[in-house]
Amino acid sequence: MGTSFKRYGFFAGSFLITLLLYVDRVCISTAKDAIGNDLSLSDTEMGWVLGAFALGYALFQVPGGALGDTYGVRKVMASIMILWSLFTSLTGAAWNYLSLLFFRFIFGAGEAGAFPNISRAAFSWVPLKERGIFQGINFSGSRLGAAFALPLVAYLIEAWGWRYIFYFFGLIGIIFAVIFYFVFRNKPEDHPALSDEEKQFIIQNRQQKTDPKKSKGIRIGTILSSSNVLLAMGQYIGSNFIFFFMLTWLFPYIKQKYQLNLIDTGFYAMLPLLAGAFGNWVSGYMVDIIYREGKWKLSRRIPAIIGFSFVIIGIISSLYMNTALGAVLCLSIAIFGADMTLSPSWSFCMDIGQENSGKVSGMMNMAGNLGAFTTALAFPYMQKWTGSDEPFFYLAAILAGIAIILWLFMNPNKKLIDD
């Protein structure tokens, strides 16, 4: 039973897609100074540019997930990969502030459907007992992609100039989209590479819907009326608030505060993201181990609460560090913790959303990325208003504390069913 493991090709494919997602996403953080100088943009204007991505990403989460639920992940995912890759390239063609805002907003809208569609595909492809480690592997791709992109993009900016890095990664994304379309199938039952034995293993061990009539086409109003969904949305804001800082403002923040050069900053800034990848693996393993002990609710709750506790410890500790290395190591603890919350969060969405996992996870991710939009603006504006970096970090710690409380009330056993 389950002796064939070709389904792990789906794990690998989702890992590579999330790696690409974050390589494309983090380019602008590394290129922030070069873009700002070339287009004469202030830090607050760059905050709006970074926020434009997060806003587009947040607003199109639910539509992106709903499209995957309705039309199938294969067609939708290939289409949005082409869309975001096109606007990655167009970022390099920006000629002023407004064009850059527009390109980054559409880029964010394009990327928005990625994780909800992966979540929907995972419902069909991933046995319930492997759900935690799948999410850990999946999200670690995004962190590793961002981590290694930081020094690489810094080097390429010096070698090519900032515009060409966007053209280059946009082309790679289009190639990814074509490969995905020809290799992926919406359901393991339809994939010619899988044996009948493995197909049956997946079907028998994935979570099944109890009523076909009630499991499809669930209304947005029903989703938003669920306390489970609202709690998931609230806690995800706490996770994304600090992580999006790492993805956007950490690079320019440590570069300016500690007077580092471009490439050295890239190597420092990659450390929290590597810690995040490790946090995803640890959390994914914990989720599955606790679940196998028959403790479904605790398998989601314990890794998340531990993770948010690390967020608070790491953030507060970083404020007492006097060196770039000390601050970055403390922030690495925070990101290790923030990423520990991802596997239980997305597993939770699949638990309660089932066939509607795309919409449910999209709703959670929408809320989280409204938090990310706030981060993009809060950091430069709070710094400008208060003359200090510290209020921003205290706010991030408070949001993590609220998220711990919210997790105490979340129940993966309470399925989302339309009345």
C-alpha positions in Angstrom: 0.0 0.0 0.0 1.5 3.3 -1.1 4.7 1.7 -2.2 4.9 4.1 -5.2 5.8 7.7 -4.4 5.5 9.5 -7.7 3.0 11.8 -6.0 6.1 13.5 -4.5 6.6 14.9 -7.9 3.7 17.2 -7.1 5.5 18.2 -3.9 8.6 19.0 -5.9 6.6 21.0 -8.5 4.9 23.1 -5.9 8.2 23.7 -4.2 9.7 25.1 -7.5 6.7 27.3 -8.2 6.8 28.9 -4.7 10.6 29.3 -5.2 9.9 31.2 -8.4 7.2 33.2 -6.8 9.5 34.7 -4.2 12.5 35.1 -6.5 10.2 37.4 -8.6 8.8 39.1 -5.5 12.1 39.9 -3.7 13.8 41.4 -6.7 12.4 44.8 -6.0 13.6 44.9 -2.4 17.2 44.4 -3.5 16.8 46.9 -6.4 15.0 49.4 -4.1 17.9 52.0 -4.0 18.7 51.6 -7.7 15.1 52.1 -8.7 14.6 54.9 -6.3 17.6 56.8 -7.7 16.7 56.1 -11.3 13.1 57.2 -11.0 13.7 59.8 -8.2 11.4 58.1 -5.6 11.4 58.7 -1.9 11.2 56.0 0.8 7.5 56.7 1.3 6.8 56.5 -2.4 8.7 53.2 -2.5 6.5 52.1 0.4 3.5 52.6 -1.8 5.2 50.7 -4.6 5.8 47.8 -2.3 2.3 48.2 -0.9 0.8 48.1 -4.4 2.0 44.6 -4.9 0.6 43.6 -1.5 -2.8 45.2 -2.2 -3.2 43.6 -5.6 -2.1 40.3 -4.0 -4.6 40.6 -1.2 -7.6 41.7 -3.3 -7.3 38.9 -5.8 -6.7 36.0 -3.4 -10.4 34.9 -3.3 -11.1 35.4 -7.0 -7.8 33.5 -7.8 -8.8 30.6 -5.5 -12.4 30.5 -6.8 -11.2 30.2 -10.4 -9.1 27.2 -9.4 -12.1 25.6 -7.6 -14.3 26.2 -10.6 -12.2 25.7 -13.7 -9.4 23.5 -12.4 -5.9 24.3 -11.2 -4.1 23.3 -14.3 -5.5 26.0 -16.6 -5.8 28.7 -14.0 -2.3 28.2 -12.6 -0.6 28.2 -16.0 -2.5 31.4 -16.9 -1.6 33.3 -13.8 2.0 32.2 -14.0 2.2 33.8 -17.5 0.4 36.9 -16.2 2.7 37.5 -13.2 5.8 36.7 -15.3 4.7 39.3 -17.9 4.4 42.0 -15.3 7.7 40.9 -13.7 9.3 41.8 -17.0 7.2 45.0 -17.3 8.5 46.2 -13.9 11.9 46.5 -15.7 10.3 48.8 -18.3 8.8 51.2 -15.7 9.5 54.9 -16.6 8.0 56.7 -13.6 6.3 56.4 -10.3 2.7 55.7 -11.6 3.8 53.1 -14.2 5.7 51.3 -11.4 2.7 51.4 -9.1 0.5 49.9 -11.9 2.9 47.2 -12.9 3.5 46.1 -9.3 -0.3 46.0 -8.5 -1.0 43.8 -11.5 2.0 41.6 -10.7 0.5 41.2 -7.2 -2.9 40.4 -8.6 -1.3 37.7 -10.9 0.6 36.1 -8.0 -2.5 36.1 -5.8 -4.0 32.9 -7.1 -0.8 30.8 -6.7 -1.0 29.6 -3.1 -4.9 29.2 -3.1 -4.6 27.0 -6.2 -1.7 25.0 -4.8 -3.8 24.5 -1.7 -6.8 23.3 -3.8 -4.5 21.0 -5.8 -3.1 19.6 -2.5 -6.6 18.7 -1.3 -6.7 16.2 -4.3 -3.1 15.1 -4.3 -1.9 15.0 -0.7 -3.0 12.3 1.8 -4.2 13.9 5.0 -1.4 12.4 7.1 1.2 14.0 4.8 -0.5 17.4 4.7 1.8 19.1 7.3 5.1 18.1 5.7 3.7 19.1 2.2 3.0 22.6 3.5 6.4 22.7 5.1 8.2 21.8 1.9 5.9 24.0 -0.2 6.5 27.2 1.8 10.2 26.5 2.3 10.6 26.9 -1.4 9.4 30.5 -1.1 11.9 31.2 1.6 14.8 29.6 -0.1 13.9 31.4 -3.3 13.9 34.7 -1.6 17.0 34.0 0.4 19.2 33.0 -2.5 17.7 35.7 -4.7 18.9 38.5 -2.4 22.7 38.1 -2.9 22.2 36.9 -6.5 20.0 39.9 -7.5 22.5 42.2 -5.8 25.3 40.8 -7.9 23.2 41.0 -11.1 22.2 44.6 -10.4 25.9 45.5 -10.3 26.6 43.4 -13.4 23.5 44.2 -15.6 21.6 47.1 -14.0 18.2 46.7 -12.3 16.0 46.6 -15.3 17.5 43.5 -16.9 17.0 41.3 -13.8 13.2 41.7 -14.2 13.3 40.8 -17.9 15.4 37.7 -17.0 13.1 36.4 -14.3 10.0 37.1 -16.3 11.2 34.9 -19.1 12.0 32.1 -16.7 8.4 32.3 -15.3 6.9 31.9 -18.8 9.0 28.8 -19.3 7.8 27.4 -15.9 4.2 28.0 -17.0 4.5 26.0 -20.2 6.2 23.1 -18.4 3.5 23.1 -15.6 0.6 23.0 -18.1 2.0 19.9 -19.9 3.1 18.0 -16.7 0.4 18.7 -14.2 -3.1 17.2 -13.9 -5.9 18.4 -11.6 -6.4 15.0 -10.0 -4.0 12.1 -9.5 -6.7 9.9 -11.1 -6.0 11.6 -14.4 -2.2 11.5 -14.3 -0.7 8.8 -16.6 2.5 8.6 -14.7 0.9 7.3 -11.5 0.2 3.6 -11.0 -3.3 2.4 -10.1 -2.0 1.4 -6.7 -0.8 4.9 -5.9 -3.9 6.5 -7.2 -6.0 4.3 -4.9 -3.7 5.1 -2.0 -4.2 8.8 -2.5 -7.9 8.6 -3.0 -8.4 6.4 0.1 -6.3 8.6 2.4 -7.2 12.1 1.4 -10.0 13.9 3.2 -13.3 13.1 1.5 -16.4 15.2 1.2 -19.5 13.9 2.9 -22.1 15.4 0.6 -21.3 16.3 -3.0 -24.2 18.7 -3.1 -23.0 20.7 -0.1 -19.3 20.6 -0.9 -19.3 22.7 -4.2 -19.9 26.3 -4.9 -19.9 27.5 -1.3 -20.9 31.1 -1.0 -18.5 33.9 0.1 -21.1 35.0 2.7 -21.0 31.5 4.2 -17.2 31.7 4.4 -17.2 35.1 6.0 -19.8 34.1 8.6 -17.6 31.3 9.9 -15.9 32.1 13.1 -13.2 29.6 12.1 -12.4 31.5 9.0 -12.4 34.9 10.7 -10.0 33.5 13.4 -7.7 32.1 10.6 -7.7 35.5 8.9 -6.9 37.4 12.0 -4.0 35.2 13.1 -2.5 35.3 9.5 -2.2 39.1 9.7 0.2 38.6 12.6 2.3 36.2 10.6 2.4 38.2 7.4 3.0 41.6 9.1 6.5 40.7 10.2 7.4 38.4 7.3 6.6 41.0 4.7 9.0 43.4 6.4 11.7 40.8 5.9 10.8 40.5 2.3 10.7 44.2 1.5 12.2 46.6 4.1 14.9 44.4 5.8 17.4 44.8 3.0 17.3 48.6 2.8 16.9 48.8 6.6 20.1 47.0 7.5 22.0 48.4 4.6 21.4 51.9 5.8 21.5 51.4 9.6 24.8 49.4 9.5 26.3 51.1 6.5 26.8 47.8 4.5 27.5 47.5 0.8 25.0 45.9 -1.6 26.3 42.3 -1.7 27.1 42.1 2.0 23.6 43.3 2.7 22.3 40.5 0.5 24.1 37.8 2.5 22.9 39.3 5.8 19.3 39.6 4.6 19.2 36.0 3.5 19.7 34.6 7.0 16.1 35.2 8.3 14.7 33.6 5.1 16.9 30.5 5.5 15.7 30.3 9.1 12.1 30.6 7.7 12.7 27.6 5.4 13.9 25.6 8.4 10.9 26.7 10.4 8.6 25.4 7.7 10.3 22.0 7.8 10.2 21.8 11.6 6.5 22.8 11.7 5.4 20.5 8.9 7.1 17.6 10.6 5.4 18.6 14.0 2.0 18.9 12.3 2.1 15.4 10.9 3.7 13.8 14.0 1.0 15.2 16.4 -1.7 14.3 13.9 -0.6 10.7 13.7 -1.0 10.5 17.5 -4.7 11.2 17.0 -4.6 14.8 18.1 -5.9 16.7 15.1 -6.7 20.0 16.8 -3.4 20.1 18.6 -1.5 19.2 15.5 -2.5 22.6 14.1 -2.6 24.6 17.3 0.8 23.7 19.0 3.2 24.5 16.1 1.4 27.8 15.5 1.5 28.9 19.1 5.1 28.0 19.5 5.9 29.8 16.3 4.2 33.1 17.3 6.0 32.9 20.7 9.3 32.8 18.8 8.1 35.8 16.8 7.7 37.9 19.9 11.1 36.7 21.4 13.0 37.4 18.2 11.5 40.8 17.5 12.0 42.2 21.0 15.5 40.8 21.3 16.5 42.4 18.0 15.9 45.9 19.5 18.8 45.3 22.0 21.4 44.3 19.4 24.2 46.8 18.4 25.5 44.9 15.4 24.0 43.9 12.0 24.8 40.2 12.7 23.2 40.3 16.2 20.0 42.0 14.9 19.7 39.7 11.9 20.1 36.6 14.1 17.4 37.7 16.4 15.1 38.5 13.4 16.0 35.1 12.1 14.4 33.6 15.3 11.3 35.7 14.6 11.0 34.5 11.0 11.7 30.9 12.0 8.7 31.3 14.3 6.5 33.2 11.8 7.1 30.4 9.3 6.2 27.7 11.8 2.7 29.1 11.6 2.3 28.5 7.9 1.9 24.7 7.7 -0.8 24.6 10.4 -2.6 27.7 8.9 -2.8 26.3 5.4 -3.5 22.7 6.6 -6.3 24.3 8.7 -7.8 25.8 5.6 -7.8 22.5 3.8 -9.3 20.8 6.9 -12.3 23.1 7.0 -12.6 24.1 3.3 -12.2 20.6 1.7 -13.3 21.0 -2.0 -13.5 24.8 -1.4 -9.9 25.0 -0.1 -9.0 27.5 -2.8 -11.6 30.0 -1.6 -11.0 29.5 2.1 -7.2 29.7 1.9 -7.6 32.7 -0.5 -9.7 34.4 2.2 -7.1 33.8 4.8 -4.3 34.9 2.6 -6.2 38.0 1.6 -6.4 39.1 5.2 -2.7 38.3 5.7 -1.7 40.3 2.7 -3.8 43.3 3.8 -1.5 43.0 6.8 1.5 42.9 4.4 0.1 46.1 2.7 0.0 47.8 6.1 3.6 46.7 6.7 4.9 48.2 3.4 3.5 51.6 4.5 3.7 51.3 8.3 7.5 50.9 8.4 8.5 54.1 6.5 5.6 56.2 7.9 6.1 55.2 11.5 9.8 55.8 11.1 9.1 59.2 9.7 6.5 60.2 12.4 8.4 58.9 15.4 12.0 59.2 14.3 12.6 55.6 15.4 12.3 52.1 14.1 11.2 50.6 17.5 7.4 51.4 17.4 7.1 49.3 14.2 8.7 46.2 15.9 6.6 46.6 19.0 3.5 46.6 16.9 4.6 43.4 15.2 5.1 41.7 18.6 1.7 42.8 19.7 0.1 41.3 16.6 1.9 38.0 17.2 0.5 38.0 20.8 -3.0 38.5 19.5 -2.5 35.6 17.0 -1.7 33.2 19.9 -5.0 34.0 21.6 -6.9 33.5 18.3 -5.4 30.0 17.8 -6.9 28.9 21.1 -10.3 29.1 19.5 -9.7 27.6 16.1 -11.2 24.1 15.4 -10.1 22.1 12.3 -12.9 19.6 13.0 -15.6 22.1 12.2 -16.1 21.8 8.5 -17.3 24.7 6.4 -20.7 23.7 4.8 -23.2 25.9 2.9 -26.7 25.8 4.3 
